[in-house]
Amino acid sequence: FFFFFFKQKTAYEMQRGLVGSEMCIRDRYQRRVHGDLKKKERMVKFLKPGRVVVLLAGRHAGKKAVIVKQMDEGVKKGRKFAHCLVAGIEKYPRKVTKRMGAKKIAKRSKVRPFVKYINYAHLMPTRYILGAELDLKTQIKEEDMQKKDTKEAMKKSVKKLFEEKYTQPASAKDEKAVASEYFFRKLKFQIIT
């Protein structure tokens, strides 16, 4: 009888196409060019200002928000993880019909915004981008996030901006109009039993 002992392959010896372990995931960004190992390529950054995201954790889970500023490296004191400053909708506008009066439409078109810092792990990016038409960078500043009274004033200006954008949508059905329509629509969840 002959016994053959086969050495179990490590993650470094597996094929490049396999992504079965953390090492393979970590090393898949290395590329071989003519047999030589090329330096790691930088990953594409897609969490940029204007990107619509859905929050996954916390009080605002399931709500949509727009990235105002991203911090990929984190901050030395406080948040040492990759995070971003987002402005989103806490309370969405309600459905309006043609039969409603102007006063009722104005009341049902109200929005309650929120502005907060979110860890990258707690948000899911969407394909939609709200570009310069929202212009949140002028309204939201990091210095205003420190004090409660300046944060409240900032939220009021964001509320006004969101309500203007909702009541006066773009007339053409281009990508920006579709993104704006998606942003102001509440996500619907279905409980399956």
C-alpha positions as CSV (number, residue, x, y, z in Angstrom):
1,F,0.0,0.0,0.0
2,F,1.2,3.4,-0.9
3,F,-0.1,6.5,0.8
4,F,0.2,9.8,-0.9
5,F,0.1,12.9,1.3
6,F,-1.0,15.9,-0.6
7,K,-0.2,19.3,0.8
8,Q,-3.3,21.4,1.2
9,K,-3.1,24.5,-1.0
10,T,-2.9,27.8,0.7
11,A,-4.7,30.9,-0.5
12,Y,-1.6,32.1,-2.3
13,E,-1.3,28.9,-4.3
14,M,-5.0,28.9,-5.5
15,Q,-6.0,30.1,-8.9
16,R,-6.5,33.8,-9.2
17,G,-10.1,33.4,-10.3
18,L,-11.1,31.8,-7.0
19,V,-12.2,34.1,-4.3
20,G,-12.8,31.7,-1.5
21,S,-10.8,33.3,1.3
22,E,-9.9,36.7,2.6
23,M,-6.4,36.5,1.2
24,C,-7.7,35.9,-2.3
25,I,-10.0,38.9,-1.9
26,R,-7.1,41.0,-0.7
27,D,-4.7,39.9,-3.4
28,R,-7.1,39.9,-6.4
29,Y,-6.1,43.5,-7.2
30,Q,-2.6,42.4,-8.1
31,R,-2.1,41.7,-11.7
32,R,0.5,39.8,-13.6
33,V,1.9,41.4,-16.7
34,H,4.2,39.1,-18.7
35,G,5.0,37.0,-15.7
36,D,5.9,40.0,-13.5
37,L,3.8,41.0,-10.5
38,K,2.5,44.5,-11.0
39,K,2.0,46.8,-8.1
40,K,-1.5,46.9,-6.5
41,E,-3.9,49.1,-8.5
42,R,-6.0,51.6,-6.7
43,M,-9.6,50.8,-6.5
44,V,-12.1,53.2,-8.2
45,K,-13.7,55.6,-5.8
46,F,-17.4,55.8,-6.5
47,L,-18.7,57.2,-3.2
48,K,-18.4,60.8,-4.4
49,P,-20.4,63.9,-3.5
50,G,-23.8,63.8,-5.1
51,R,-24.2,60.0,-5.0
52,V,-27.6,58.9,-3.7
53,V,-27.2,56.2,-1.0
54,V,-29.5,54.1,1.2
55,L,-28.6,54.0,4.9
56,L,-28.5,50.4,6.3
57,A,-28.1,50.9,10.1
58,G,-29.2,53.2,12.8
59,R,-32.2,55.4,13.3
60,H,-32.4,56.3,9.6
61,A,-32.1,52.8,8.3
62,G,-33.9,52.5,5.0
63,K,-33.8,56.2,4.3
64,K,-32.2,57.8,1.3
65,A,-29.4,60.4,1.5
66,V,-27.0,62.3,-0.7
67,I,-23.2,62.3,0.0
68,V,-22.0,65.8,0.7
69,K,-18.4,65.1,1.5
70,Q,-16.4,61.8,1.8
71,M,-13.5,61.1,4.1
72,D,-11.8,58.0,2.8
73,E,-9.0,57.9,5.4
74,G,-11.0,58.9,8.4
75,V,-10.0,61.7,10.9
76,K,-7.2,61.5,13.4
77,K,-9.4,62.2,16.4
78,G,-13.0,61.0,16.7
79,R,-13.9,58.9,13.6
80,K,-10.9,56.9,12.6
81,F,-12.8,54.9,10.0
82,A,-13.8,55.8,6.4
83,H,-17.0,57.8,6.6
84,C,-18.9,60.6,4.8
85,L,-21.2,63.5,5.6
86,V,-24.7,62.9,4.2
87,A,-27.9,64.9,3.9
88,G,-31.1,62.8,3.7
89,I,-34.8,62.7,4.1
90,E,-36.2,61.6,7.5
91,K,-39.8,62.2,6.6
92,Y,-40.8,61.9,2.9
93,P,-43.4,64.0,1.1
94,R,-46.8,62.4,0.9
95,K,-48.8,61.6,-2.2
96,V,-50.6,64.4,-3.9
97,T,-53.3,64.3,-6.6
98,K,-54.8,66.8,-9.0
99,R,-58.0,67.1,-7.0
100,M,-56.2,68.6,-4.0
101,G,-56.1,72.3,-3.4
102,A,-52.9,74.3,-3.4
103,K,-52.9,74.6,0.4
104,K,-53.2,70.8,0.9
105,I,-50.5,70.1,-1.7
106,A,-48.1,72.5,0.0
107,K,-48.8,70.8,3.4
108,R,-48.3,67.3,2.0
109,S,-45.1,68.3,0.1
110,K,-43.2,69.1,3.4
111,V,-39.9,67.2,4.0
112,R,-38.0,66.6,7.2
113,P,-34.2,66.3,6.5
114,F,-31.3,65.0,8.5
115,V,-27.6,65.7,8.3
116,K,-25.1,63.3,9.8
117,Y,-21.8,61.4,9.5
118,I,-22.1,57.8,8.3
119,N,-19.6,54.9,8.2
120,Y,-19.1,53.5,4.7
121,A,-20.1,50.1,6.1
122,H,-23.6,51.4,6.9
123,L,-24.6,52.7,3.5
124,M,-25.5,51.2,0.2
125,P,-24.8,53.2,-2.9
126,T,-27.3,53.5,-5.7
127,R,-26.7,54.2,-9.4
128,Y,-28.3,57.6,-9.1
129,I,-26.3,60.9,-8.8
130,L,-27.8,64.2,-7.9
131,G,-25.3,66.7,-9.3
132,A,-25.0,70.5,-9.1
133,E,-28.8,71.0,-9.1
134,L,-28.9,70.4,-5.4
135,D,-25.8,72.3,-4.5
136,L,-25.5,71.0,-0.9
137,K,-21.9,71.9,-0.4
138,T,-22.8,75.6,0.0
139,Q,-25.5,74.8,2.5
140,I,-23.7,72.2,4.6
141,K,-20.3,72.9,6.2
142,E,-18.4,70.7,8.7
143,E,-17.9,73.6,11.1
144,D,-21.7,73.9,11.5
145,M,-22.0,70.3,12.6
146,Q,-20.2,71.1,15.9
147,K,-22.8,73.4,17.5
148,K,-26.5,72.6,18.0
149,D,-27.9,76.0,16.9
150,T,-25.8,76.2,13.7
151,K,-26.8,72.6,12.9
152,E,-30.5,73.5,13.3
153,A,-30.1,76.5,11.0
154,M,-28.3,74.3,8.5
155,K,-31.1,71.7,8.6
156,K,-33.7,74.5,7.9
157,S,-31.8,75.6,4.8
158,V,-31.5,72.0,3.6
159,K,-35.2,71.5,4.2
160,K,-36.0,74.6,2.1
161,L,-33.7,73.3,-0.7
162,F,-35.2,69.8,-0.7
163,E,-38.8,71.2,-0.8
164,E,-37.9,73.6,-3.7
165,K,-36.4,70.7,-5.6
166,Y,-39.4,68.5,-4.9
167,T,-42.1,71.1,-5.9
168,Q,-40.3,72.3,-9.0
169,P,-38.9,69.2,-10.7
170,A,-37.0,69.2,-14.0
171,S,-39.3,69.2,-17.0
172,A,-37.2,66.9,-19.2
173,K,-37.0,63.2,-18.4
174,D,-33.2,62.9,-18.4
175,E,-31.0,61.1,-15.9
176,K,-31.0,64.0,-13.4
177,A,-34.9,64.1,-13.3
178,V,-35.0,60.3,-12.8
179,A,-32.5,60.6,-10.0
180,S,-34.4,63.4,-8.3
181,E,-37.7,61.4,-8.6
182,Y,-36.0,58.4,-7.1
183,F,-34.5,60.4,-4.2
184,F,-37.9,61.8,-3.1
185,R,-39.7,58.5,-3.3
186,K,-40.0,56.5,-0.1
187,L,-38.6,52.9,-0.1
188,K,-41.3,50.3,0.2
189,F,-40.7,47.4,2.5
190,Q,-42.8,44.2,2.4
191,I,-43.0,41.9,5.5
192,I,-43.1,38.3,4.3
193,T,-44.5,35.8,6.8
